[in-house]
Amino acid sequence: MSRNARKAGRAGMGEGAMMHRWAVPALVGSMVSAAPAAAQEWRSIRSPDGRIVVDLAVDKGDAVYRASFKGRPILDRSKLGFRFKDAAPLDTGFRILKAQPLAHDAAWQQPWGERRQMRERYNGLAITLAAVDGRTLGVEFRVFDDGFGFRYTLPGAAGDRLIVGDEATEFHFAHNYRAWSIPAYREKYSEYEYSRSALSAIQTAQTPLTLEGDGIALAVHEAALVDFPSMNLRMPDENSRTLKADLSPWSNGDRARVQGGQATPWRVVMVADDAAHLADSTIVLNLNEPNRLGDVAWAVPQKYIGIFWAMHTGLLTWEPGPRLGATTDRTRQYIDWAAAHGIKGVLVEGWNVGWDVPEWWKNGHSRFVLDRAQPAFDMPVVSAYAKAKGVNLIGHHETGGQVKDYLAQLEPALDYYDRYGVRSIKLGYVGTKLDLTEWPDGQYAVEAFQKVVEASARHRIAIFPHEPVKDTGLRRTWPNLMSREGARGQEYNGGSPDTGNAPDHTTILPFTRLLSGPFDYTPGVFHFDYRATRPNNRVPSTLANQLALYVVLYSPVQMAVDLPEHYDEHPGAFRFIRDVPTDWEQSRTLQGRIGDYAVVARQDRAGPDWYLGAITNGEARTLKVPLDFLTKGRRYEAQIYADGPGADWRTAPERIAISSRTVTDVDMLDLVLAPGGGQAIRFRALD
């Protein structure tokens, strides 16, 4: 379930004001080329660095594409097109009516993010396909150095209504790659542990779907998902290497309800030399539209604590009663603790009326009232207290998956938060279907979710939803959409009715779920045994691993999830949580092997310091990490939070060793990681 002022150059500037362009060379054959007239009408597009080549053709009437990387095929002949419920299909009988080469090279800045400076550079081709009946289908390809994307422009004019029965897009892979996937169309939607298999073993998969083999790493995802259903992937023929787009349907079987001339989301294939480079891909963000909100200084990256973990571990409850968590007195205690320890935000779940209704996520009608507090929580008192202490109160809206009821009371609920100075909201969409009927990634969900994003932006409120529509880079366009869940988070370790996550889970996430965007995982557990209240749950990591997650798993809003008293028992370790930023100048995935380990370094956006996080799976390992990412010629104090002697996630997770040494960019560190362990390092600039 669920910034103090920025450096000069951010405040008052939207993305458009930050953009400038490099000189774009004339289009030549090395970028986009047309072969001599032939039955297949082949066109080729090269990435700016020349390593990725995408070929397009009309072959025997079919619109097809294929792709290669460094001269090796990655996708063989794959079909394009659509089929409709209320019109003839547009999936064959094509000819190329028009082809327009494209090139673009521009810089832009993120108002907050894992890196400030972005470069949007691609070569492309926009083609118009004509069918025998005169209808047209537009297809635009953009090829970047880290992958390629394509989208369709649907036939007809604005106002023409169409019902998509199927999308014919194929991804016919050149090899039976190793895949990391979670299934589509399951009860818990995206909250599954990732499976490793051969590509040919997949039946359905959500995106991002990550693949590796033949010396490369790939992922299939989408970008700019609006007014359309999510794209899942399905293997139409058992044990093949072909996946096709599978749009999450409406309850009556319609795949998408669209209008003529509408552009679809981008279908994206990320390509890299290895998993570590794949993790640093920026293509999904670059395929989204620029910031529409201008200055978003009110969308504040921050760390927060909350009345949350005690409920998940069974110590307190959301519903009213003797163990109710969201009381006025307890919230003031959390605010006091946050203010004393440099934590900017406090989240309160269970503050509002409605939590006493049994099975509120299933009942078909929301009982939550989002502009009225339950009797034990005094919103005027709490909000005034937080303001006086300089702490941000973070709101919470649980919908129970009842989106009609939520949208009906959304404006009054946002007005209520305006009244009390609440500028961030965690959202929840607990439930298997929205309004009991619609898939939580279908067009119904996408459109409802966008209404919440835009309404919150009008109120200058940031949101980070749980049980969300998947991330497709919309934070570029709507930077009030700061983070989201959309995977198995920490809560599974503390309070799910299932057992907790496996020790390798967080070593998979940087190369799968996080390819889509920030993840509100809620790290920071310092107390690992909850058997008295949760006999089936464990936190499968060491304390040092939990610290490293603040660097490895990116989010601009990072929770210190554990109870304040548990942090008080480990003040030395908690210092790292106090110090680590949530807004970055630049980020680099230094090393990684999916399911085994990950090493990430990030530079503070507000200064010269760097931070490093390294995590391993259930196996102990030693990693040699060069420090060549540090500024050349500068000395740093490396403040090291490492697994202590005998640390092991199963038997001694709390053992930690804290030390320091002086380092420079020419040094190398040996990172010794215990089973389920990790290491977190702050590199504090000395000169």
N, C-alpha and C positions, 0 to 999 in steps of 0.2 A: 504494500500500500504506500502508498506512500504508502566603498569603496570610498572610503574617503575620496576626496576629489582626485580625478585621474591626472596623469602627467599632461603637460601642455601638448596639444595636438588632438585631444579626445573631446573635451567638453565643447558643446555647441556645434559639433561637426557630425553630420551624417556621413554615411559611406560615400555618397556621390561627391561630397565636397572634398573627399580624400583621394579621389581617383585621378590618376594621370596615365598617359599612354607612352609606351615605347614605340619607336619607329617600327612599322610593320613592313617587311620586305614584300616586294611584288610577288604575286602568285606565280609560281613556276612549277615545272613538272615534278620537282621533288616534294611538293606539298600536296597539290591536287592535280591529278592528270586525267585526261580522257583518252582512252584508247581509240584507235581508228574505228569507224562505224562497223559494227558487227552485230550478230544476232544477240549477243549477250550484253552489249552496251556497258562494258565495264568502266567503272570510275575508281580511282584510288585516292585515299587521303592519308598523309603521313603526319605523325605527331611532330611538334616543333623540333624535338631532338632526333627525330627520324627512327626511333626504335619501334614504335607501334605503327602498323599499316592496317587500315581498314579498306577493304574492297567492296564496292557495291555493284550490283548488276540486275538487269532483268533477264532471266534465264528461262526460256520456254514459257514465258508469261508470268513467271513467279518473280517477285521482288525479293532479292536475297543479298546477304552480306557475309563476309568472312573476315578474320583478323589474324595477324601474326605479331610476334614480339621478338625482336632481335633476330629476325629471319626465320623463326620457327612458328609453325601454325599453332594457334591457341583455340580458334573457333573455325570450324569448317562451314560449308554452305548452310546457312540458317535463314529460314523464311521470315518475311514481314507481312503484316496485313491485319485485317479485322473482319469479323463476321457480325451480322446484325440480326436482331429478331424481326424487325419490321422493314427490312430492305435486303436486296441481294448482297452477297458477300463481296468484300474487296480484299481478296487474298490470292488472285491469279488473273490472268488476262491483261497484264499491265504492259504499258510502254512508257518510257521516260519522256515526258512532255517538256520539262524544263529542268536545268541543273545550274545552280548558282554557287560558285566557290566562296568560301568564307575564311577570314583570318582575323584574329583578335588578340591583343596583348595589352593588358591594363593592370594597374596596381590598385588595391583597395585595402582599407583597414577594418579590422573587426573592432567594434566598440568595447568588447570584452572577448576573451577566448583563449584557446590553447596557443595561439600565436597572433601577434598584432598585424604584421605585414602579410598580405596575400597577393599572389600574382595569378591572374586569370588569363592564361595563354593557350590558345588552341588554333588548329586549322580545321576547317569544316566544309560541308557540302549540304546545301538544301536542294532537294529534288522534289519535283511534282510528278507523281505517277498518274497516268490516265488509264481508266478502265474502258472496256469496249462500249459501255453504255454512256460514256462521256463524264461520269463522275471522276473526281480526283481525290487522291490521298497524298498529303504532304509528308515528307520524312526529312528531318534535319539531323545530321551527324556532326558532332564536335569531338575532335581527337586531341587530347591533352597528353602531356608526358607521363601521367600516372593513370591513363585509361581513356575510355571513350564513352560517350553517351549519345543516345538518339531519342527523338520524340516524334510523334505523329501530329499532323493537323487533320482533323476529321473532315469528311466531305460535307458539302452543303453550306448554307448561309446561316448567320445568327438568327435564331428563332425557329429554325428547323429542329424538330425533336427526333432523336435517334435512341434506340435501345441496343446497346452492345450485347451480343450473345456470347462472344468469345474474342479473345485477342490471339492472333495467330503467331505472334512473335516467338521465335525459337532461339535457343542457345545450344548449338550443336558443337560440343567441345571436341577438340582434336585428340584428347587423351582421356583415359579413365582416371581422372585426377583423384587424389585423396580429398574427401569433403568433410567439413565441419558444419553441422546443420542442426536445426530444431524443426519439428514437424509443423505443418499448417493445419488449420481446422481441428484443433484439439481444445478440450475444455478449459485448460489454463492458459490458452493462447500462447503468449511468448515466454511464459515462466517455466521453461524446461531446461535441464542441463543439456549441453551440446553433445551430439553423437559424432563419433569419427567413423567414417565408412568409405567405401569406394563410391565414386559418383554414381555408378550404375546401380547401386543399392537404394538410392533415394526414391521414395514414392512422392511425397510432397515436402516442400521446404519453405520456410519463411526467408525473407532477405533481411540483412545481408547473408548470403551463402558464400562461405569461404572455401577455396580450392587451392591445392598445392601439388606440385610434382613437375617433373621434367625441368627442374631448376628454376621454377618461377612460382609466384603466388598470385592468385586471382580472387576476385569477389564479384558477385552479381548483386546489385541493389537497385534502388530508384531514387530520384531527386525531385524536389518540388511537387510533392503529392498534395494537390488540392482539386476539389470538384471531380474526384475520380476514386475508384476503389484501390486499395492496396494491391500490389502485384505479388502474389506468391508464385512458386514454381512447382510444376508437376511433370513427372516423367510419363508421357503417354504410352510408351512402349517399354515393357519390363526389361531391365538389364541392358539399357542402351546408354549412349552418352549424350542424349538430347533431352534437355528440359525446355518446357514451353511456359510462357506467361499464363498464369491462372488467376484471374481477377476475383477477389473475394466477393461473393454474390450477395444481392439483396435476398430477402427471405422468399420471394416468389421466383427466384432463379435468374432475374435480370442481372447482368454483370455490371453494366454502367448505364446511367441515364444521362445523356449528354445532348449538346446542341451542335448544329453545323458550324464548322470553322473552329471548333474548340481544340486547343492544344492539350495533349496528354502530358502526364509527368514524364520525366526522362528515364529511360531504361539505361542503366549504368553498368559497365564492366570495368572494375579497377584492375590494374596490372602493375606488378612490381617484380624486382629481382628476388625478393624473399619476404617473409612475413613481417619483419621489422620495417622495411620500406613500405609495405602495404599499409601498416598501421598509421603511417604519416601522410596518407593520401588526402588531398584537399578537393578532389573532383566533385564530391557531392555538394559541398558548399558553393563551389564555383559555378555549378549549374543552376543555382537559385537566383532569383531576382535581387537587386540591391535593397538595402535598408529603406523601408518606407516610413520609419518613425523618426528619423533625424536624431537629435540628441537624446540618448536614453540613459543619462546619468542616474535616473531613478531605478534602472534595472541593475541592482547592486550585487556583484559577486561577493560572497561572504561565507563564513563558516557559521554553523548554527548547532545548538543543542535542542532537545525537545522532550516533551512528555509523550513518549513513543515506545522506547525500548522496554520499559517496565511493563507495558501492556503486552507487547509481543512475547515476553518471557513469562507471562502469567502472574506477575507480582501485582499489577494494577489492572483496571478495566476501562474500556471506553464508556460502557453503559453506567448510569447512576447506580449507586449502592455504596457499601462500606469501603470498597477498594477503588472508587472512582479516581482516575488520574487527574482529570482536568478540573482542579479546584483553584480558587483564587489564591489561597495561601501557598499551595505548591508551585503555582506559576510564578508568584513573586519570589519564591526561593530560587527557582531556576534563573530568573532575571538577575537576582543578586549574584549568583554564581557566575553567570555569563559575563556580567559587567566586571567582576573581580578578575576574570581570567582572559579578558581580551577577545571574547567570542561575541560577534555582532548580532546574532539572531537567536530567538527562541520560538520554536514551533509548539503549538498546542493542538493535539488531536482530541476530539471528544468534547469540545467546549460548547457545542450548539445543541439545540433540542432535536431529539429523534433517535438517539442511540439506544434507547430502551426498547425499541421494537425488535422482536425476534426475527432473525433471518431477513434483515433489511435489504440485503443484496439480491433477494429472490422474489420479493413480494409483489412485483409488478407496478407498484406505486410508491414513490419515495415518501418516507415519513420525516425526512430531514427538513428542518426549518433553518435557513442559513442567514437569517437576520435577527435571530433571537437566541440568547445564551440560555443554557440550562441553569437552574437556580443556584448551583454551587459555584458558578463562574460569573464574576462581575466584570463584564467587558469594559465599562468606563473606568473602573478602578485599575484594572490590569493594564490597559493601554496607557493611561496616564503615568502609571508606575514605570512602565518600560521606557516611555519617552523621557522621564526624569533621569533614568539611569543610562540613557544613550544606547538602549538596546532596541533592535527592530523586532516587533512582534510579527511572526509569520503565521498567516491564517491557514485554515484547512477547510476544504470543501470535499466531503464524500458524497458521491452521487448514488452509490449502490447500483450503477449501471442504468439508472432511470433518467435518461438524458432529456426527455420531454419535460419532466418535472423540473429538472435542473435549469434548463433554458428558460422556463417560465418564470423562475425566481432569480435568474442571474443578475439582472440589473438592480433589483433591491438588495441583493446580497453584496454586490460590488459597491453600491452606495453606502451600505453599512460599514464596510471596511474603509471606505474613504473617510467616513465620519470619525473613525478611530485610528487613522494613520497607518493602516496595514497596507504595505506596498508589495508584499509577496504572498503568494498562495500556493500551497501544495494541494493538488487535486487528486481524487481517487475515483476510479471507475470499477470498483470490485463487482464482479459478476461474470457469468459465462456468455451471455448475450445482452446487448443493449436493448432496453425496453422489452426484454425477454424474447426478442425475435431476430435481431440483426447482429451479424458478426461484428466484433469490436475493431475490425480493420476494413470493413466494407465502406462503400460510399456514404452511407448513412452516418457512420462514425466519423469519417473524414470531414464531412460538411458540418456536423455538430461541433466537432473539436475546433474547426476554424472559426466558428462563431464565438467560441469562448476566448480564443487567442485575440481576436479583433476587439471584442468587448473589453477584455482586460487591458489592452493597449490604450483604448479610449480613456480608461480610468488611470492610466500610468501605473499599472500593476503588473509585476512579473509573475510568471507561473512556472511550476515544475510538476507536471502530472505523473501519476502512477497508473498502472494498467492502461497505458496510452496507446493511441495510434503511433506506429513506429516513426522514428526520426528520419527525415529525408532532407535535412539541411535547411528547413524553413527558418531557423534562427537567424540566418543572414537577412532575410526579408522582414521578419518579425522578431527583433532581438529581445523582446520581453518574454519570449519562449526560451527559457534559460537552460533547462535540463529536463530529464524525464527518466522514468524507470524503464519498463519494456524489456525486462530480463529477470532472472532469479537474483534478487538482491540479498543483502545481509539478513533481512527478516526471515529468510528460510532457515538460517542457522539458529535463530532464537525462538521463533514462535509459530512456524508453519506446522500444520498437522502432519506434514511429511517429515522425513529426516532432512538434515541440513545438506548444504551443497558439499560436493566432494572437494578435496584439497586442490585439485587441478582446475577448478571452475574459474578462478580469477586469472589463471595463466592462459585461458582460452579467450576471455572477454576482450582483451585489447585488439585481437585479430578477427573478431566476429562482431558482436553487438556494438562495440565502440567505433567501428567503421562508419556507423550511421550518425553518431554524435554523442554529446555528453550523457553520462549515466549517473543518476542519483542512487548510487549503491548503498550509501550510508555506512561508511567504514568507521573504525575507531573503537572496536571492542577491546577492553582491558581485562574483563572477567569472563572466563570461558566455560564455566560449568553451571548449567541450569537444570540439572537432573531432578532437583526437588520439584520443579514445576513443569519442566519439559523433558521427560525422560528420553525422548527419541532424538533430541537435538543437540548438536555440538557446533562450536565455531572452529572450523578446521584450519586453523592458522596459528602462528605465534604472534606475540605482541609486536615484534619488529615487522612482521608481515603486515599487520593492521596499519602501522604507521606508513609503510611503503605504499599502501593502496591510495593514499592521498595524492601521490605523484603518478602512479601507474594508471589509475582509473580516473580519467578527467571528468570534472564537473565544475562549473563556476560557483555552484552552491554545494558545499561539502558539509555533511553532518558529522559531528562528534557524537556517535550514536549511544554510547554507554551512559550509565548513571553517573552523576557528578561525584558521588562518593567513591566510585571505582577509580576515577581519575585522581582523586585526592590521595589514593594509595600509591600512585606511581607518578609523582610530580616531575621527576626527571624525564620520563618518557613523554608525559603530556606536553612538555616544552616544545616538542616537534610539532604537535598539532597547533599550538599557539603560534608558532613561527611560520608554518608552511602557508604560502599564498593560495588563492584560488583563481588568480588572473595572471596570465603569463605573456611574456614578451616573445618567447619562442619555445618550441618543444621538439625533442628528438627521441625516437625510439632507437636506442643504441644496439640492443640485442634482443633476440626473441626466438623461441621455438614454440609453436602452438601447443598448448597443453603441458609444456615443460617449464618454461621460465619466460620472464620479460624484464627488461631493464630500460627505464625511461628517465630522461633528464629534461628539466624545464627551467627556464630563467624567469625570475620575478619581473613582472611588468613595471613595478615601482622602483626597481633598483638593480644592482649588478649581481646579486646573489643567485646561485643556481641550487637546484634541489634534485636529488636522484632517488628513485625507488626501484628496488629489485625484488622480485618474488619468485618462488619456486613452487612446484607441485608437492606431492607427498614424498619426494625424494630429496635427500641432501645433495648439495652440489656446490662447487666453487667456480666462480666466474671471474675471469680477468677482464677488467673494464678500463680501457685507456681514458684519460681525462682530457682528451684533446678538444672537447667541446667548450672548455673553460677559456676565458679571454687570454690570449697569448701574452706572456710576460707579467701576468698579475698573480699575486699570491692569495691563497684562500685558506681559511681555517675550515677543515673538514670536520664537522660535528657528526659523528657516526653513531647510529642507533642500530646495533647488530644483535643477532641471536646470541644469547649467553651460552656458556658451557652446558651441554646436556639439553639444550632446548629442543623440544619436539612437540608438534601440535597435539599429539595424543597424550603425552605424559607430563610435559613441563612447558606449556605454551607461554607462561608469563616470564620466563627467564630472558633477560635482556642485558646487553653490555653496552654502556655508553662511553665513548672515548672521543679524542680529538687529535688531529695532527695537521701540519701545514703542508699544502700541496700546490702544484702548479699544473699547467696544461700538459707538461711532458711526463707527468707521473702516471702510474697505473696502479689500480687498487685490486687486490684479491678479495672478492666478496664471498664470504663463507656463509652459506645458507643452510639452515637446519631443515629437516622434513617439515613441509608446510610453512617454511620460514621466509624471511626476507631481510632486507636492510634498507634503511632510510638515512639519507645524508643531506645535511645542509652545508653548502659551500659558501661560507661568509667571506666576502671580499675584504682583504686586509689593506689593500692600497689601490 
